[in-house]
Amino acid sequence: MKQIHVAKHAPEAHLVKGFLESNGITATVRGEFLTSGWGELPVDVCSVWISDDRQFDRAQALLVAFLRGDFARQFHGQHWRCPKCGEQIEGQFTDCWKCGAARSA
């Protein structure tokens, strides 16, 4: 296991974990329950680790692109309409924020 990202808080760590897993990289969040003990102090204890060390370079490249906003720019302007509830969703999202339905192919 290798550490790929140190997060400011648990929601950020889970966002990174979900992003990596959506790209086929198994990840784990460590230290998320320790953050509540520190209160508002800036302590880096919540981190994301990948299971397969061989995927580190790919994971790091994907994460850098994600944090730079490359994926958001790639899908900018590619809105889609939810097939279940009709909500208009931005292109970078794969599921409807309103009802949870998956984007159709």
C-alpha positions in Angstrom: 0.0 0.0 0.0 1.2 3.5 -0.8 -0.1 6.9 0.4 -1.4 8.9 -2.6 -3.0 11.9 -1.0 -3.2 13.7 2.4 -6.6 15.4 2.8 -7.7 18.3 4.9 -10.7 16.4 6.1 -12.6 13.1 5.6 -15.0 14.4 2.9 -12.1 15.4 0.7 -10.4 12.0 1.3 -13.6 10.2 0.3 -13.9 12.3 -2.8 -10.4 11.4 -3.9 -11.0 7.7 -3.0 -14.2 7.7 -5.1 -12.5 9.3 -8.0 -9.6 6.8 -8.0 -12.0 3.9 -7.7 -14.1 5.2 -10.6 -10.9 4.9 -12.6 -10.3 1.3 -11.5 -7.8 2.0 -8.7 -8.7 0.4 -5.3 -8.1 3.0 -2.5 -8.6 3.2 1.2 -9.1 6.2 3.5 -7.1 6.1 6.7 -7.3 8.3 9.8 -10.7 9.8 9.1 -11.9 9.2 12.6 -8.8 10.8 14.1 -9.7 14.2 12.7 -12.6 14.7 15.1 -10.2 14.6 18.0 -8.2 17.5 16.8 -11.0 20.0 16.6 -10.2 22.9 14.3 -6.5 22.5 14.4 -4.8 22.1 11.0 -3.5 18.5 11.3 -2.9 16.2 8.3 -4.0 12.8 9.6 -6.6 11.8 7.0 -5.1 10.2 3.9 -5.8 8.1 0.9 -3.8 5.0 0.2 -3.9 2.8 -2.9 -3.8 -1.0 -2.6 -1.6 -1.8 -5.6 1.7 -0.1 -5.6 2.1 -0.8 -9.3 -0.8 1.7 -10.0 0.9 4.5 -8.1 2.2 6.4 -11.2 -1.2 6.2 -12.9 -3.1 7.1 -9.8 -0.8 10.1 -9.2 -1.3 11.4 -12.8 -5.0 11.0 -12.6 -5.2 12.8 -9.2 -3.0 15.7 -10.4 -5.3 16.1 -13.4 -8.4 15.9 -11.2 -7.1 18.4 -8.7 -6.1 20.8 -11.5 -9.6 20.7 -12.9 -8.8 19.0 -16.2 -11.8 16.6 -16.0 -14.2 19.4 -15.2 -12.9 21.4 -18.2 -13.0 18.4 -20.5 -16.8 17.9 -19.9 -17.6 21.6 -19.6 -20.7 22.4 -21.7 -21.6 18.8 -22.2 -24.8 18.8 -20.1 -27.2 15.9 -20.0 -30.7 15.4 -18.9 -31.6 12.8 -16.3 -33.6 10.0 -17.9 -35.6 9.5 -14.6 -36.4 13.0 -13.3 -35.5 15.3 -16.2 -33.0 17.4 -14.2 -30.2 19.0 -16.3 -26.8 17.8 -15.0 -23.3 19.1 -15.9 -21.2 16.8 -18.1 -18.6 15.7 -15.6 -21.2 14.0 -13.4 -22.2 10.4 -14.0 -25.2 10.3 -11.7 -28.1 12.7 -11.1 -27.7 14.8 -8.0 -31.4 15.0 -7.5 -32.6 11.4 -7.8 -29.4 9.3 -8.1 -30.2 7.8 -11.5 -27.2 6.9 -13.6 -26.4 8.7 -16.8 -27.6 6.7 -19.8 -25.0 5.5 -22.3 
